[in-house]
Amino acid sequence: MIGVGNNAGHAAAGFTRRGMSMEKTVYFLAAGRVQGVNFRTATRDRALALGVTGWVRNRSDGAVEGNATADSAMLEAFIVWLRHGPRIACVEDLKIEEIETQVFSGFDIRRTG
């Protein structure tokens, strides 16, 4: 995975056991043509299809960010998808940072941050 230096408000990596699989959480930041191209909705739909929980939102700088929690295999599939996003998007840069494990009940689209 691609490392992102230290992001304020994001703790070090952590793991939790839910059933028999180890889950982890990543923070992601996608830059390029990622706003106005259905990126957040497509991200939520892909996350739900893969069994990934978390959230996504637009940033005021034109990027899209979020947190995603799942086991390693599901997260890797999600990250592979994030590298391209929906067909109309153009992801020029994707940063991924493993952070402290968080538990979410679904995958939400949040207000611009």
ABEGO torsion letter per residue (X at the ends): XBBBBBBBGBBBBBBBBBEABBBBBBBBBBBEBABGAGAAAAAAAAAAAAGBBEBBBBBAAGBBBBBBBBBAAAAAAAAAAAAAEBAABBBABBBBBBBBBBBBABBBBBBBX
